[in-house]
């Protein structure tokens, strides 16, 4: 029998540097899509670009890469803040 999560998962798109979630939770996964040039996303456990880095991921121009979250997820306590670099990158995050 599959165990149900206490909180339903939520997915959000981050198209510019900003906070995807305020408060605690679990990062379940995501992808980074690069635009016209290479993209980089740095994801923090915070509501600003400071504190603990949860993930840094790079994608070559015109590609999509997984952010590499383990199957058990990654807990965060303060929030999810992403800093994006590149031309037209999009970051999709799934969390609960």
N, CA and C atoms as an extended XYZ file, in Angstrom:
288
Properties=species:S:1:pos:R:3:atomname:S:1:resname:S:1:resid:I:1 pbc="F F F"
N         0.840       -1.177        0.000 N   UNK     1
C         0.000        0.000        0.000 CA  UNK     1
C         0.885        1.240        0.000 C   UNK     1
N         0.583        2.171       -0.882 N   UNK     2
C         1.370        3.391       -0.994 CA  UNK     2
C         0.955        4.380        0.085 C   UNK     2
N         1.952        4.976        0.723 N   UNK     3
C         1.690        5.948        1.773 CA  UNK     3
C         1.393        7.306        1.154 C   UNK     3
N         0.318        7.958        1.583 N   UNK     4
C        -0.042        9.272        1.066 CA  UNK     4
C         0.680       10.354        1.843 C   UNK     4
N         1.052       11.405        1.120 N   UNK     5
C         1.703       12.541        1.747 CA  UNK     5
C         0.700       13.296        2.602 C   UNK     5
N         1.170       13.831        3.705 N   UNK     6
C         0.310       14.613        4.580 CA  UNK     6
C        -0.095       15.926        3.909 C   UNK     6
N         0.777       16.423        3.026 N   UNK     7
C         0.516       17.661        2.320 CA  UNK     7
C         0.606       17.402        0.820 C   UNK     7
N        -0.352       17.897        0.052 N   UNK     8
C        -0.278       17.681       -1.394 CA  UNK     8
C         0.889       18.455       -2.006 C   UNK     8
N         1.437       17.911       -3.094 N   UNK     9
C         2.545       18.573       -3.778 CA  UNK     9
C         2.040       19.777       -4.554 C   UNK     9
N         2.899       20.757       -4.684 N   UNK    10
C         2.602       21.976       -5.430 CA  UNK    10
C         3.737       22.182       -6.422 C   UNK    10
N         3.408       22.635       -7.618 N   UNK    11
C         4.422       22.934       -8.630 CA  UNK    11
C         4.332       24.404       -8.982 C   UNK    11
N         5.489       25.044       -9.114 N   UNK    12
C         5.508       26.449       -9.480 CA  UNK    12
C         6.600       26.699      -10.514 C   UNK    12
N         6.365       27.698      -11.356 N   UNK    13
C         7.356       28.116      -12.347 CA  UNK    13
C         8.043       29.378      -11.849 C   UNK    13
N         9.363       29.380      -11.913 N   UNK    14
C        10.149       30.558      -11.559 CA  UNK    14
C        10.824       31.033      -12.842 C   UNK    14
N        10.439       32.208      -13.332 N   UNK    15
C        11.000       32.726      -14.579 CA  UNK    15
C        11.987       33.860      -14.328 C   UNK    15
N        12.107       34.277      -13.091 N   UNK    16
C        13.064       35.318      -12.704 CA  UNK    16
C        13.477       35.025      -11.271 C   UNK    16
N        14.575       35.587      -10.842 N   UNK    17
C        15.034       35.395       -9.472 CA  UNK    17
C        13.913       35.776       -8.504 C   UNK    17
N        13.636       34.881       -7.537 N   UNK    18
C        12.596       35.184       -6.569 CA  UNK    18
C        12.300       34.021       -5.650 C   UNK    18
N        11.367       34.245       -4.743 N   UNK    19
C        10.977       33.248       -3.751 CA  UNK    19
C         9.785       32.448       -4.249 C   UNK    19
N         9.956       31.136       -4.321 N   UNK    20
C         8.896       30.244       -4.780 CA  UNK    20
C         7.985       29.823       -3.635 C   UNK    20
N         8.534       29.812       -2.415 N   UNK    21
C         7.748       29.374       -1.254 CA  UNK    21
C         8.326       29.997        0.004 C   UNK    21
N         7.462       30.443        0.889 N   UNK    22
C         7.874       30.939        2.197 CA  UNK    22
C         7.422       29.925        3.233 C   UNK    22
N         8.292       29.596        4.158 N   UNK    23
C         7.971       28.616        5.181 CA  UNK    23
C         8.663       27.296        4.915 C   UNK    23
N         8.436       26.349        5.798 N   UNK    24
C         9.106       25.056        5.689 CA  UNK    24
C         8.372       24.114        4.749 C   UNK    24
N         9.074       23.090        4.316 N   UNK    25
C         8.487       22.082        3.436 CA  UNK    25
C         9.547       21.120        2.949 C   UNK    25
N         9.218       20.452        1.842 N   UNK    26
C        10.144       19.491        1.256 CA  UNK    26
C        10.193       19.718       -0.247 C   UNK    26
N        11.398       19.923       -0.767 N   UNK    27
C        11.616       20.028       -2.200 CA  UNK    27
C        11.588       18.614       -2.762 C   UNK    27
N        10.666       18.362       -3.699 N   UNK    28
C        10.471       17.019       -4.228 CA  UNK    28
C        11.142       16.802       -5.577 C   UNK    28
N        11.365       17.885       -6.328 N   UNK    29
C        11.991       17.743       -7.635 CA  UNK    29
C        11.862       19.011       -8.437 C   UNK    29
N        12.322       18.939       -9.680 N   UNK    30
C        12.205       20.088      -10.558 CA  UNK    30
C        13.112       19.976      -11.759 C   UNK    30
N        12.939       20.905      -12.686 N   UNK    31
C        13.768       20.973      -13.878 CA  UNK    31
C        14.116       22.424      -14.179 C   UNK    31
N        15.265       22.611      -14.821 N   UNK    32
C        15.704       23.917      -15.295 CA  UNK    32
C        15.744       23.860      -16.812 C   UNK    32
N        15.071       24.806      -17.461 N   UNK    33
C        15.084       24.910      -18.913 CA  UNK    33
C        15.843       26.173      -19.294 C   UNK    33
N        16.891       25.994      -20.108 N   UNK    34
C        17.691       27.134      -20.556 CA  UNK    34
C        17.051       27.730      -21.802 C   UNK    34
N        17.246       29.023      -21.962 N   UNK    35
C        16.745       29.719      -23.141 CA  UNK    35
C        17.804       29.783      -24.224 C   UNK    35
N        18.072       30.995      -24.706 N   UNK    36
C        18.984       31.219      -25.821 CA  UNK    36
C        20.448       30.940      -25.474 C   UNK    36
N        20.789       30.970      -24.193 N   UNK    37
C        22.150       30.635      -23.778 CA  UNK    37
C        22.086       29.752      -22.540 C   UNK    37
N        23.234       29.341      -22.042 N   UNK    38
C        23.285       28.475      -20.867 CA  UNK    38
C        22.608       29.143      -19.672 C   UNK    38
N        22.029       28.326      -18.813 N   UNK    39
C        21.327       28.836      -17.625 CA  UNK    39
C        21.894       28.187      -16.368 C   UNK    39
N        21.818       28.928      -15.286 N   UNK    40
C        22.203       28.422      -13.975 CA  UNK    40
C        21.111       28.789      -12.982 C   UNK    40
N        20.764       27.857      -12.111 N   UNK    41
C        19.815       28.124      -11.027 CA  UNK    41
C        20.469       27.706       -9.712 C   UNK    41
N        20.425       28.600       -8.746 N   UNK    42
C        20.872       28.285       -7.393 CA  UNK    42
C        19.656       28.404       -6.489 C   UNK    42
N        19.362       27.334       -5.756 N   UNK    43
C        18.170       27.271       -4.915 CA  UNK    43
C        18.607       27.290       -3.451 C   UNK    43
N        18.055       28.241       -2.703 N   UNK    44
C        18.417       28.451       -1.298 CA  UNK    44
C        17.279       28.055       -0.365 C   UNK    44
N        17.643       27.620        0.841 N   UNK    45
C        16.687       27.453        1.932 CA  UNK    45
C        16.613       28.814        2.617 C   UNK    45
N        15.829       29.717        2.022 N   UNK    46
C        15.728       31.073        2.527 CA  UNK    46
C        14.691       31.814        1.691 C   UNK    46
N        14.436       33.050        2.031 N   UNK    47
C        13.566       33.910        1.222 CA  UNK    47
C        14.398       34.981        0.514 C   UNK    47
N        15.712       34.771        0.514 N   UNK    48
C        16.634       35.647       -0.207 CA  UNK    48
C        17.834       34.804       -0.630 C   UNK    48
N        18.731       35.420       -1.389 N   UNK    49
C        19.910       34.711       -1.895 CA  UNK    49
C        21.002       34.656       -0.827 C   UNK    49
N        20.687       34.029        0.284 N   UNK    50
C        21.634       33.875        1.387 CA  UNK    50
C        21.304       32.581        2.103 C   UNK    50
N        22.210       32.127        2.913 N   UNK    51
C        21.938       30.931        3.692 CA  UNK    51
C        22.348       29.659        2.979 C   UNK    51
N        21.709       28.569        3.350 N   UNK    52
C        22.065       27.250        2.854 CA  UNK    52
C        21.646       27.062        1.392 C   UNK    52
N        22.591       26.648        0.566 N   UNK    53
C        22.297       26.316       -0.836 CA  UNK    53
C        21.813       24.870       -0.875 C   UNK    53
N        20.603       24.667       -1.397 N   UNK    54
C        20.046       23.321       -1.523 CA  UNK    54
C        20.502       22.644       -2.808 C   UNK    54
N        20.566       23.393       -3.882 N   UNK    55
C        20.938       22.862       -5.187 CA  UNK    55
C        21.491       23.979       -6.054 C   UNK    55
N        22.480       23.637       -6.883 N   UNK    56
C        22.932       24.491       -7.980 CA  UNK    56
C        22.929       23.607       -9.214 C   UNK    56
N        22.277       24.070      -10.261 N   UNK    57
C        22.157       23.268      -11.479 CA  UNK    57
C        22.438       24.147      -12.689 C   UNK    57
N        23.049       23.548      -13.709 N   UNK    58
C        23.370       24.261      -14.946 CA  UNK    58
C        22.773       23.502      -16.119 C   UNK    58
N        22.278       24.268      -17.098 N   UNK    59
C        21.709       23.677      -18.306 CA  UNK    59
C        22.315       24.366      -19.526 C   UNK    59
N        22.830       23.606      -20.496 N   UNK    60
C        23.312       24.209      -21.739 CA  UNK    60
C        22.155       24.869      -22.494 C   UNK    60
N        22.467       25.791      -23.377 N   UNK    61
C        21.454       26.516      -24.157 CA  UNK    61
C        20.463       25.552      -24.803 C   UNK    61
N        19.184       25.879      -24.691 N   UNK    62
C        18.127       25.117      -25.351 CA  UNK    62
C        17.859       23.736      -24.795 C   UNK    62
N        18.310       23.444      -23.580 N   UNK    63
C        18.082       22.117      -22.994 CA  UNK    63
C        17.325       22.224      -21.676 C   UNK    63
N        16.847       21.086      -21.211 N   UNK    64
C        16.183       20.979      -19.910 CA  UNK    64
C        16.911       19.916      -19.105 C   UNK    64
N        17.249       20.230      -17.860 N   UNK    65
C        17.940       19.279      -16.992 CA  UNK    65
C        17.192       19.146      -15.662 C   UNK    65
N        17.259       17.960      -15.098 N   UNK    66
C        16.672       17.674      -13.790 CA  UNK    66
C        17.541       18.330      -12.711 C   UNK    66
N        16.921       18.810      -11.643 N   UNK    67
C        17.709       19.471      -10.591 CA  UNK    67
C        18.344       18.477       -9.624 C   UNK    67
N        18.066       17.200       -9.769 N   UNK    68
C        18.779       16.185       -9.004 CA  UNK    68
C        18.410       16.057       -7.543 C   UNK    68
N        17.126       16.033       -7.253 N   UNK    69
C        16.663       15.856       -5.877 CA  UNK    69
C        16.537       14.359       -5.594 C   UNK    69
N        17.060       13.877       -4.466 N   UNK    70
C        16.920       12.457       -4.144 CA  UNK    70
C        15.448       12.071       -3.946 C   UNK    70
N        15.161       10.789       -4.078 N   UNK    71
C        13.784       10.286       -3.993 CA  UNK    71
C        13.091       10.680       -2.686 C   UNK    71
N        13.851       10.825       -1.605 N   UNK    72
C        13.262       11.182       -0.309 CA  UNK    72
C        13.002       12.685       -0.190 C   UNK    72
N        13.444       13.485       -1.168 N   UNK    73
C        13.248       14.929       -1.126 CA  UNK    73
C        14.308       15.624       -0.287 C   UNK    73
N        14.240       16.950       -0.279 N   UNK    74
C        15.174       17.770        0.495 CA  UNK    74
C        14.353       18.734        1.350 C   UNK    74
N        14.500       18.630        2.654 N   UNK    75
C        13.753       19.499        3.567 CA  UNK    75
C        14.314       20.915        3.553 C   UNK    75
N        13.421       21.896        3.674 N   UNK    76
C        13.834       23.290        3.836 CA  UNK    76
C        13.029       23.888        4.968 C   UNK    76
N        13.627       24.839        5.680 N   UNK    77
C        12.988       25.375        6.876 CA  UNK    77
C        12.465       26.790        6.745 C   UNK    77
N        13.101       27.613        5.914 N   UNK    78
C        12.740       29.029        5.828 CA  UNK    78
C        11.946       29.350        4.582 C   UNK    78
N        12.312       28.730        3.475 N   UNK    79
C        11.639       28.990        2.199 CA  UNK    79
C        12.449       28.445        1.056 C   UNK    79
N        11.944       28.642       -0.162 N   UNK    80
C        12.662       28.267       -1.376 CA  UNK    80
C        12.870       29.532       -2.192 C   UNK    80
N        14.110       29.934       -2.334 N   UNK    81
C        14.452       31.125       -3.112 CA  UNK    81
C        15.388       30.688       -4.223 C   UNK    81
N        15.109       31.105       -5.452 N   UNK    82
C        15.922       30.718       -6.599 CA  UNK    82
C        16.549       31.940       -7.251 C   UNK    82
N        17.823       31.814       -7.581 N   UNK    83
C        18.531       32.838       -8.346 CA  UNK    83
C        18.815       32.238       -9.711 C   UNK    83
N        18.280       32.875      -10.755 N   UNK    84
C        18.442       32.380      -12.127 CA  UNK    84
C        19.387       33.284      -12.899 C   UNK    84
N        20.219       32.654      -13.736 N   UNK    85
C        21.112       33.396      -14.623 CA  UNK    85
C        20.981       32.811      -16.024 C   UNK    85
N        21.086       33.674      -17.024 N   UNK    86
C        20.955       33.252      -18.415 CA  UNK    86
C        19.880       34.076      -19.097 C   UNK    86
N        19.655       33.815      -20.387 N   UNK    87
C        18.637       34.526      -21.155 CA  UNK    87
C        17.387       33.661      -21.247 C   UNK    87
N        16.348       34.064      -20.556 N   UNK    88
C        15.067       33.357      -20.613 CA  UNK    88
C        14.995       31.995      -19.960 C   UNK    88
N        15.722       31.753      -18.862 N   UNK    89
C        15.600       30.446      -18.212 CA  UNK    89
C        14.279       30.320      -17.466 C   UNK    89
N        13.832       29.084      -17.290 N   UNK    90
C        12.648       28.800      -16.474 CA  UNK    90
C        12.976       27.633      -15.564 C   UNK    90
N        12.593       27.792      -14.318 N   UNK    91
C        12.819       26.752      -13.317 CA  UNK    91
C        11.452       26.307      -12.829 C   UNK    91
N        11.224       25.002      -12.860 N   UNK    92
C         9.978       24.426      -12.365 CA  UNK    92
C        10.315       23.631      -11.121 C   UNK    92
N         9.652       23.970      -10.004 N   UNK    93
C         9.914       23.303       -8.730 CA  UNK    93
C         8.660       22.611       -8.225 C   UNK    93
N         8.843       21.410       -7.685 N   UNK    94
C         7.744       20.691       -7.039 CA  UNK    94
C         8.116       20.546       -5.571 C   UNK    94
N         7.171       20.899       -4.705 N   UNK    95
C         7.428       20.853       -3.273 CA  UNK    95
C         6.137       20.610       -2.519 C   UNK    95
N         6.282       20.255       -1.270 N   UNK    96
C         5.110       20.087       -0.395 CA  UNK    96
C         5.365       20.840        0.892 C   UNK    96
